[in-house]
Amino acid sequence: MSVWNPDNIRDVAESVGISSLSNEVVENLSRDVEYRVSQVLEEALKFMRHGKRTTLSTQDVSQGLRVLEVEPLYGYESTRPLRFGEASMGPGQPLFYVEDEEVDFEKLINAPLPKVPREVSFTAHWLAVEGVQPSISQNPTAADARGQELVPKGSGANPNIAAISGNDNVTVKPLVKHILSKELQLYFERICTAILDEHNDEYRTAALASLRSDPGLHQLVPYFVQYVAEKVTHNLKNLFVLTQMMQLTSAMLDNKSLYVDPYVASIVPPVLTCLVGRRLGESSPPASIAHFGLRDLAASLISMIAKKYAKSSHTLKPRLARTCLKHFLDINKPLGVHYGAISGLRAIGGAETVRVLLIPNLKAYESIIKDEINNNGPKFTEAEFVMGAIMASLQSLVSDRAPTTNAGVNNEELRAKVADKVGELVGNRIFELGRLAVAQAVVEDQLQLSGV
């Protein structure tokens, strides 16, 4: 329903010769008038704010009409406020009109002429001479300078200093004006509180569902991005917080109404931290392998980011692949980092990344995990996770290819070729699991690369 009074529409229609209008037409016209008036007021308010004023003037409205390519109203350029009179048209029908000021011509003729305005002129003065400010009326005095020095400069400034300088009512304004409504501030606080509530799964699920589907949250995107970065940076030993931050990031990326492209560069570092971070979670035995689930979640986010935003940023995939490959080839990194790097390489480019970046380095890499797996070493569990990531990556080669048959395949010859390509440890695991299709894919990719 329109706020604009429909009777005004009928009165204007009758004044131009239209005697009857249907209620539907009147309602639609009322809504259109309300929209047009609000559009003019929005433009007028812009001129008012740019003029550093708090009172809207008729000049602002005229400028707003010109911006909208509408002929402005003439006769209202006075800086004095308009005075409206009221006349009664009957019971309950007041009519407001602009009172015209009565001018006495005799007084106007006999009034003395105004003073002739002075001509515009310019004067120059020395602001400083050899670094010393001269004491002239145009320059600020030493007392004014001391007062400015004592004014608080930041949001955390001491208010007592301002009181000493006599500036008790000084308010510090931020350089960047980004005002959030109270509703959005309350929403942000509730979401952050709900996501970190360990004891209420339903509360967390509802918060993530809201963030994943609600429209109108674009103003909160930079705040959520900064919130995720801070929580990941300061809670590397808390797997629950890290997991929830990844869930929050996933919810933002899933929300189709949010434009996240400008913030991808800020979203990637926390996700990479959870993917290839050196120490994630507690180091005690029950929690020592729990971080692998977090790394899998981070790898899925990397895959989503690479697929969704690679077109808008042509260097995104190469930078992500370079980071994961660097951590994979660093022998001084823990096995958990290698697991995350392998999962990340598979997530970034699928079979193509595995074929070009992972397979050529597997034979040299097997020396890092070979002793742990064969001798059941202290890091046997972590080494098995890494081996599982390698097998999952190699499996992507099969899903990327057309199905082949195993007829006429010499297993011993094939085993030798696979071992020469990816190492004896990985080759034996492929045949132990009976994945002949993976072995054929590895060997055939080798032949294709050598042929190229």
N, C-alpha and C positions, 0 to 999 in steps of 0.2 A: 504494500500500500504506500502511496506517495505521501510525503510530508506537505507538499504544496497543495494549497486549498483548491479543490476543483471548481468552486464558484468563481474564482478569478478567471479560469479558462472560459467559462460560460459568458462572463461579462465581456471579455475581450472579443469573443466570437460574435456576440450580439452587436458590439460596436462596429464591426466590419461587415455586418449584414447577414451573418449566419445565425438563424433564429433557433435551430434545434440541432443538438449534438447528442449522440448516444452516450450512455454511461461508459461504455468500453473505450470510445474515442477520447472522452474527457479524461479517463484514468491514464491512458497511454500518453496523452499530451502533458498531463501533470507530471508524470515520471520524466518525460523528456525535458520539461522546463526545469525540474529539480536538478537533473544532471547537468544541463547547460549552465545554470547559475553556480553550481558547485565547481564547475570547470573554470568559470571566470574568477571565482573567489580564490581558487588554488593559484592561478597565475598572478592575481593581485597580491596575494600573500608573499609570493616569491619576491616581488619588487619591494614590498615592505621590509622583508628580512635583509635583502641586499642593501637597502637604505639605512640599516641599523636602527630601525624604528619599531615601536611596539603598537602604534596606532595606525589603522588602515585609513588611507585618504582616498578621495575621489580620483586623484591623479593615478594612484596604484590601479584602480579599477579600469581607468581609461587605457593605461599601458597594457593591462591584461587583455582587454578587448582587442587592442592592436596586434598583440601576439597571436591571438586566435583569428586574425584577419576579419574582425568584425568592426564596423564603423563605430567609433566611440560616441558616447552621449555628450552633447555640447551644453554649456550653460552651468556646469557644476565644477568649475575649476577653482572656486573660492577655497581658501585655506581655512576659513571659519566653518564651524560645524553647522549643518542645516538644522533649522528649527521647523518642526512639524506641528501643524495645528490639527485639531479634531473637530469634525462636524458630524452631527447626528443625522442619519438618513431614515431613522425610524427606530423602533425598539430592537436593541441588540445588533444594529448595523452601523457601527461607527465608520466614518470616512476620514482618512488622514490626508493632509495636503501640506505642501511646502509654503510656509508663510513668506510673502514678499515684503521686503522692508520698504516702508514708505520714506521717500526722500523729499525733503523740502527744497525746491529749486532756489528759493530766495536765499536760504542759508548756504546752499552750495555755491551760488554765484558770489556771495559776499565773503565767503571764507578766504583766508589768506592763501596764497600759492605755497605749495610745498617747497622746501629747500632744494636747490639744484644739487643732484648727486655729485659726489666727488669723482674725478676721473680715476680710472684704475692705474695704479703705479706699482713699481717694484723697488724694493730696497735690498741691499746686500749687506751682510755683516760677517765677521770672522767667527767661525765656530771654534777654531783652535789655531793658535800660532805657535809653531814648533812644539806641538804636543801640549801646550798650556792653553786652557780655555779662558778667554778674557771675560772679565766681570762686567757684562753689559746686560741691558734689560731683555734682549732677545734670547740670551742663553739661560739655562736653568741654574739656580743658585746651588751652593754647596749643600744647603739643608735639604733641598729637593733630591739631590743625588744620593745623600745618605739615606733618605726615606725610601728610595727605590731599591737600594741595596738590602734594606732590612725586610722588604716584602718577601713572603714565602715564594719559593720558585717551583716547588713540586708538591705532589699530592701528600707526601709524608712530611711536609715542612712543619716546624714547631709553631703552633699558634701564639705562644708566648712572645716569640720574636716580633711578630706582627703587632702585638699589643704594645711592646716597648716603643716601636716606631710610630705609634699612633694610628695604625691601620688595622683596627679591630675587625672591621667588616669586610676585609679583603677576601674574595672568593677566587680560588684558582680554577681556571677552566681548562679542560683537556685540549690538546692541540687538534686531535681528531674527534669530531663529533659523530658518535655512533650511538644513538639513543635507542634502547630497547624498551618496549612497553612492559608494564608490570606483569602482564600475563605471560610474556615470553621469558622474563626473568624468573618468574615462579615455575614455569615449565622446565627451564634449564636446571634449576635447583632440584626439582622433584625427580627428573630423569637421572641426574648424577647421583642422588641419594639412593634411588631404587636400584640402579645398576650395581652398586657396591654393597647391597644388602645380602649378606651370605645366608641369612636364615629364612628368606622368603622368596622361594623360586617363582611363585606366581607373580609377585610384584616385579621381579626382574623381567620375566617374560612379557608382561603387559607393557613395561617401559620400552623394551626393544621393539615390540610390535607397533607401538605408537610412533616411535622414531622411524620405523621402516615404512610407514604408510601415510602418516599425517602430512598434508600440504601446508604451506605457509611458514615453513621453518628455515627459509633461506638465510635469514638474518643470524641464526644461531650457528650456522656452519663453521665460521672461523672460531667461535668460542668452543665448540665441540672438538675441533681439530687441535686447538691449543690445550684443551683439557686432556685429550688422549696423550699428547706429547709429554705433558708434565707428569701424568700418572705413570707412564711407561718409564720415564727417566728416573723417577724416585722410588719405584717399586719393583726393581728387577728381581728381588728375592720372593716376591709374592705372586705366585702363579695365578691365584684367583683374580687379582686386580688386572694382571696382564691379559688373562683370558677375556675378562669383561670388556677391556678396552678394545680388543680385537672384535668382539661381538658388536660393540657400539660402532666401530668403523664399518663393519659389514652392513649394519642397519642403515647407516648413512648412504653407503654406496648402492643399496637396494632401493632407496627412496627415489622414485622416478621424477618427483617434483623438485628435487634439489639439484642445483647446478654446481657440481663439485670440481669441474675441470680446473678452475684457477687454484685450487687447494691441493692438487695431486702431489705437487712437489713437497708439501708439508705433511701429507698423509703417509707417503712412502717410508720416511726414516723410522717412525715407530714400528711399522709393520716389519721392516727389515731387521730391526733390533730383536723382535720376537722370533724372527726366522733364523738368524745366524748370530744371535747374541752368545757371548762366551759363557756366561753364568746366568742361568734362568732358574729361579726357584731355589729351594733349600738343597743342600748337598748330602743330606742324610739318605740312607738307602731306600726308605719307602718313597721318598719324593725325588730320588735321583733320576728316575726315568719318566716322571710325570710331564716333564717339559717337552717330550716328543709330541704329545697331543697338541700343545700350544704351537709348536713349529708346524704341524700339519695344518692348523687353522690359519696361521700366517701365510703358508704356502698357497692355500686356497684364495686368500685375499690378494696375494701377488698375481695369481692367475686372473682374477677378476679385473684388477687394475690394468694389467697388460692387455687384456682383450678389449676392455671398454674405452681406454683412453690412449691407446697406441696411435690412433689416427690424428688426434689433436696434438700429440707430442711425438715426433718421429724419433727422438733420441731416448724415449722412455725404455723400450725393450733392450736396446744395447747397453744402457747404463745398468739396468737391473741384472742382465746376464753377466756383465763384467764384474759386478760386485759379488754375485754368487760364485762365479768361477774363481775369483781371487781367494775367497774363503775356502773353497774346496781344495785348491792346490797348496794351501798353507799347511804344512805338516805339523806345525806347532799348535794348531787349533785343536780343541777337544773334538771327540767324535760326534758330539751333539751338534756342533757347528757344521761338520761335514754332512751330517744328515740333513740339516736345514738347507745347506747349499745345494745338495743333490735334488731335494724336493723342489727347491726354488727354480733350478734349471729346467726341470720337467714342467713346472707350472708356467714358466714364462713363454716358452715356445713349443712345447710338446715334443713330438718325435724329431723335428728338425734340430732343435737345440740339443737334444740327447745325442743325435747322430754326429753333430759337428763339434760340440764342446765336451760332452761327457765320455763317450766311447774312446776317443783317442787317448784319454788320460787314465783309464781304468787299470791298465796293466801296470803302470807305475804306482798307482794308488794302492794296489792290493797288499803291498808290503806293510802298510800301516795297520791293517786289520787281520792279516793272515795269522800272525802268532796268537792273537787274542782268540780267534775262532778255533784254530786247530788245537791249541793247548788249553782251552777253557780258562783264559786269563781273567784277571780282575775286572776287565772291561768287556767281558764276553757279551753281556746283555746289550750294551751300547753298540758293539760291533755288529751284532745280529740285526739291530734296528737299521744300521747303515747298509748292511747287505740287503735288507728288505727294501730300502729306498732305491738301491741300485737295480734290483730285480723289477720293481714297479716301473722304473724309468725305461728299462729295456723292453718291458711288456708294451709300452706305448708305441714301439716300433711295429709291433704286430697289428695293433688296432689301426695304424696308419697305412697299412698295406692291404693289398688284395689277398684273399685266402689262397694258400698253396697246399699241395699234397706232399706227403712224406715218402712217396713211392720212389724207389731207386736211390735212397739216400744212404751213404756209407757213414754210420755213426762215428766210427773211429776217426775217419778222415775229417768229418765235420767237427768232432771234438778237438782235434789238433788245430784246425783253423780258428775255432772260437777261442781256444786257449792262447793262441798267438795274438789274437786281436784284443781280448779283454782280460787276459791273465788266467792262470790255472785255477785260482780259487773261484772266481766268478763263473768260469766255464764249467767246472765240476758242479757248481750249484745249479746251473741251468739244466744240466742233464739229470741231476738227482731229482729235480722237480718234474722232469719229463717235458720240458718246454722246447721241443724241437723247432717249433715255429719261430721262437725267439732266436735260437741258434742260427737258423737259416737267414733271418732278417739281419743279424749282425754280420754274417759272412757276405751276404749279397750286397749290403751297404758298403762293405769294404771293397768289393769288386767294382761297384759303381764309382766310388771315390777315386780308386786307382785308375779307372778308365778315363775319368774326367781329367 
